[in-house]
Structures are given as structure tokens and as C-alpha cells.
Amino acid sequence: MKFFRLVWKDIRSGQNIDVYITVVIAIAVAIFGVVGIADLTVIASATLAILALVSVNLLSNRRENENIRELLEKQEQSGGLAKRFLKPKYMLFEAKQSLIDSRKAFFWGADFARTIPLLDYEIGQALKAGTEIKFLIIKPNGSVPSIAVQMAAFRHTNNGADEINSDIERNFRYLASYASSTSSGKVEVRVVDYLAPWTIIAIDPHIQTGKMFVHLTPFRVPNEVRPSFELAFKEDSEWFNFFVEQFESVWSLAEPVNLDSYKKLRKQ
């Protein structure tokens, strides 16, 4: 029954019609020959016709194979897989376009020293529209020095531990002002003494239209040339979910930040 369903599906879509016609003719000629309805001349003519149809089909398949081979060769000449997948840029513009219309989002990185100020308008508009946003940032220095801050300073091109600590505190004030300026959306911030090997901006990570922008964080390389890639929930669900689960695992162990203590005029 499955075979006949496949045949009917092909016929309805107009695919492989020539093959089915050839099969029907071949079966009919065989039956006519067995029962004596068709003589040898008719059988021979039908056989030649079937061979002609088969030959045409083979030529068509050969042409398709050649086209596929040419396309593959062009792709190989255009660069390797990594070159096509990884992009040397920080994808803030792509995130801007999606953030305002999102329902949920999360940011996971070191200090977001540039990202939060550059997405100031988009974050504010998203929160006014009711978006829930989570920020997972490295823990700043306190009574106990932060290992993550020291690692970030070592890996950074210019900033030392004091500058990174200052950036984190400044962004807490930014986020506190967002939280106090809207009653629609929600801002949550947590810190962890762990420096992840990437920065992630995830837009609607739990629905089919979800997007994720992942930026690797190599040693002393500017944002503009960091290897970056984009994942979509629909097309890349396995690895998309991997990064979401990583975020949620670290988030569950991170320390919540009380933004009320930072509700003051933020520095411009």
C-alpha cells in the first residue's frame, strides 16, 4: 500500500510520469505477448519504444547529475565550510532588527560594555512592549576578587580589571533605569564568576522563530574581527538548544543582582 501511495503522490505532483508510462507499456506488451494478442513485430516495436524512453530518462538524469556536480564545484571554489559559516563581525545590527518585536531574550557575556549602550533604544522599546530580558554577566570585584574579571582583563586588548569592573557597574545602572522606566517588560540580571568562551544574544529562544547570535571570544581580538555565527531555531534546533541549555544551566547557578540598589541617574 505504501508503494501505491508513493506512486499516486508522484502522479499528482507530475513527477516521474515517463517512468510510470514506461512500466505500464512494458507490462501491457508482456501480457499481450503471453496471451497471443500481439505478434512479434508489435512486441519488437514496443520494446524499442521502451528502450527509447529509458534512454531519454537516463540522459535527463545524467544532465541533472552534471548540474549538481557543477554547483558543488562552485561551492568548493568559493571557500571552505568554516569560511561560509563564520563571519568576522559583531552582529549587533541583526540583533537590533529582532529585539524590539521579541517576547523573550537573553544576553550572556562578559560585561557588555559596548552592547548595552549601543542597544539602548532597542532594549527600552522591547521592554515597553512587554519583552522579558535576562542578562548574565561576569561577577564584578567585591570583597573577594572575581576570577572572571581577572580572566577577562587578561584576555582583553586594552581594558584592565578596574576598567572592566567599572563597565559592569555602569551597566547595572543602565539596567536599573530600564527596570524602573517600564511596568510592561521585565529585566533580570545575574552574575557568575565564570568567563564563557562566547557572547550570546538570543531572541525568542523558546519558539520556532527564535534566533541566536553567537560571538566567540578569542585572546585579545577586537569585536569587529571576532568569529561569529547565527543560529535559527527551525534550521539548527540541535545546536540552538545546546546553547539555550548551557545558558539555563549557568543561569540557575548564578547570583541575582538587586537592581533597586542601582536605581540612580545613569552616567551618559
C-alpha positions in Angstrom: 0.0 0.0 0.0 2.9 2.4 0.8 4.2 1.8 -2.8 0.9 2.8 -4.4 0.6 5.9 -2.2 4.1 7.0 -3.3 3.1 6.3 -7.0 -0.1 8.4 -6.6 1.8 11.2 -4.9 4.2 11.3 -7.8 1.4 11.3 -10.4 -0.4 14.1 -8.6 2.8 16.2 -8.5 3.7 15.4 -12.1 6.9 13.6 -11.2 8.4 10.5 -12.8 5.4 10.3 -15.3 7.7 9.0 -18.0 8.9 6.1 -15.8 5.3 5.1 -14.9 4.3 5.2 -18.6 7.2 3.0 -19.5 6.3 0.5 -16.8 2.7 0.4 -17.9 3.7 -0.2 -21.6 6.2 -2.9 -20.7 3.6 -4.7 -18.6 0.9 -4.4 -21.3 3.2 -5.7 -24.0 4.3 -8.6 -21.9 0.7 -9.6 -21.2 -0.3 -9.2 -24.8 2.6 -11.4 -25.9 1.8 -14.1 -23.4 -1.9 -14.3 -24.4 -1.1 -14.1 -28.1 -2.8 -10.8 -28.8 0.4 -9.1 -30.0 2.7 -10.6 -32.6 6.5 -10.3 -32.6 6.5 -7.2 -34.8 4.4 -5.2 -32.3 6.4 -6.6 -29.3 9.7 -5.6 -31.0 8.4 -2.1 -31.8 7.1 -1.6 -28.3 10.4 -2.8 -26.9 12.3 -0.3 -28.9 9.9 2.5 -27.8 10.5 1.5 -24.1 14.3 1.5 -24.7 14.0 5.0 -26.2 12.1 6.2 -23.1 14.6 4.7 -20.8 17.5 6.3 -22.8 15.8 9.7 -22.6 15.4 9.3 -18.9 19.0 8.3 -18.4 20.2 11.3 -20.4 18.0 13.6 -18.2 19.4 12.1 -15.0 23.0 12.5 -16.4 22.3 16.1 -17.1 20.9 16.7 -13.6 24.0 15.0 -12.1 26.3 17.2 -14.1 24.4 20.3 -12.9 24.7 19.1 -9.3 28.4 18.4 -9.7 29.0 21.9 -11.2 27.2 23.5 -8.2 29.3 21.5 -5.7 32.5 22.5 -7.5 31.5 26.2 -7.4 30.8 25.9 -3.6 34.2 24.3 -3.0 35.9 27.0 -5.0 34.1 29.8 -3.0 35.7 28.7 0.2 35.5 26.0 2.9 32.6 25.4 5.3 34.1 27.4 8.1 34.6 30.4 5.9 30.9 30.3 4.8 29.7 29.7 8.4 31.8 32.1 10.5 31.7 35.8 9.9 34.3 38.3 11.2 31.8 40.8 12.7 29.8 41.6 15.8 26.2 41.1 14.8 24.6 44.0 16.7 22.7 45.3 13.7 21.0 41.9 13.1 20.0 41.8 16.8 18.6 45.3 16.7 16.2 44.3 14.0 14.7 41.4 16.0 14.9 42.6 19.6 12.1 45.2 19.6 9.5 42.6 18.3 10.6 39.8 20.6 8.8 38.4 23.6 11.8 37.0 25.4 15.5 37.4 25.1 18.7 36.7 26.9 22.2 38.2 26.8 25.2 36.2 28.0 28.7 37.6 28.0 31.4 39.3 30.0 30.4 42.9 30.7 28.5 44.1 27.5 30.5 47.3 27.8 29.6 48.3 24.2 26.5 46.2 23.6 24.1 47.6 26.2 24.7 51.3 25.4 24.5 50.6 21.6 21.2 48.7 22.0 19.9 51.3 24.5 16.9 52.3 22.3 16.0 48.8 21.2 16.1 47.4 24.8 14.0 50.2 26.0 11.4 49.8 23.3 11.3 46.0 23.8 10.7 46.4 27.5 7.9 48.9 26.8 6.3 46.3 24.5 6.4 43.7 27.3 9.6 41.8 26.5 11.3 39.7 29.2 15.1 40.1 29.1 17.7 38.3 31.1 21.3 39.4 31.4 24.0 37.0 32.5 27.3 38.9 33.2 30.5 38.1 34.9 30.7 38.8 38.6 32.4 42.1 39.4 35.1 42.5 42.0 33.8 42.8 45.6 35.2 41.9 48.9 36.5 38.8 47.1 38.3 39.4 43.8 36.5 38.0 40.8 38.3 35.3 38.9 36.2 36.0 35.8 37.1 39.7 35.8 40.8 38.8 36.0 40.5 36.4 33.1 38.5 38.9 31.1 41.2 41.6 31.7 43.9 39.1 30.7 42.0 38.3 27.5 41.1 41.9 26.7 43.0 44.0 24.2 43.2 47.2 26.3 41.0 47.2 29.4 42.3 46.1 32.8 40.4 44.7 35.7 39.4 48.1 37.1 38.0 49.2 33.7 36.0 46.0 33.3 34.7 46.3 36.9 33.6 49.9 36.1 31.9 48.8 32.9 29.9 46.2 34.8 28.8 48.6 37.5 27.8 51.2 34.8 25.7 48.7 33.0 24.0 47.8 36.3 22.9 51.4 36.4 21.7 51.2 32.8 19.7 48.1 33.5 18.3 49.5 36.7 17.0 52.5 34.8 15.3 50.2 32.3 13.6 48.3 35.1 12.3 51.4 36.7 11.1 53.0 33.5 8.6 50.3 32.5 5.9 48.2 34.1 5.3 46.1 31.0 8.5 44.2 30.4 10.9 42.6 32.8 14.6 42.8 33.4 16.6 40.2 35.3 20.3 40.3 35.9 22.5 37.6 37.4 26.3 37.4 37.8 28.6 34.4 37.8 32.3 34.0 38.4 32.8 32.2 35.1 34.0 33.6 31.8 32.2 31.8 29.0 34.1 31.3 25.6 31.4 33.2 23.8 29.0 36.1 23.9 25.3 35.2 23.0 22.3 37.3 22.2 19.3 35.1 21.9 15.9 36.4 20.6 12.8 34.4 21.4 14.9 31.3 22.1 11.9 29.0 23.1 9.8 29.4 19.9 10.1 28.3 16.3 11.1 31.8 15.1 13.9 32.1 17.6 17.3 33.5 16.6 20.7 33.4 18.2 23.8 35.4 17.6 27.0 33.8 18.9 30.3 35.6 19.1 33.4 33.7 20.1 35.8 35.4 22.4 39.4 34.7 21.5 42.5 36.1 23.0 43.0 39.9 22.5 40.9 40.2 19.3 38.7 43.2 18.7 34.9 42.8 18.4 35.0 43.7 14.7 37.0 40.6 13.7 35.7 38.0 16.2 34.4 34.8 14.6 30.6 35.0 14.8 27.7 32.9 13.6 23.9 32.9 13.6 21.6 30.1 14.5 17.9 29.7 13.8 15.6 27.5 15.9 14.0 25.9 12.8 17.1 25.1 10.9 19.6 24.5 13.7 17.5 23.1 16.5 20.1 20.7 17.9 22.9 23.3 18.4 20.4 26.1 19.1 19.0 24.1 22.1 22.5 23.2 23.2 23.4 26.9 23.7 20.0 27.6 25.4 20.6 24.7 27.8 24.1 26.0 28.5 22.7 29.4 29.4 20.0 28.0 31.6 22.4 25.7 33.4 24.7 28.7 34.3 21.8 31.0 35.0 20.5 28.5 37.6 23.8 28.7 39.4 24.3 32.5 39.0 23.8 35.1 41.7 20.8 37.5 41.3 21.6 41.2 41.2 19.3 43.6 43.2 18.8 46.4 40.6 17.0 48.5 43.2 20.3 49.4 44.7 21.4 50.9 41.3 18.3 53.0 40.7 20.0 56.3 40.2 20.7 58.5 37.3 22.9 56.6 34.9 26.1 58.1 33.5 25.8 59.3 30.0 
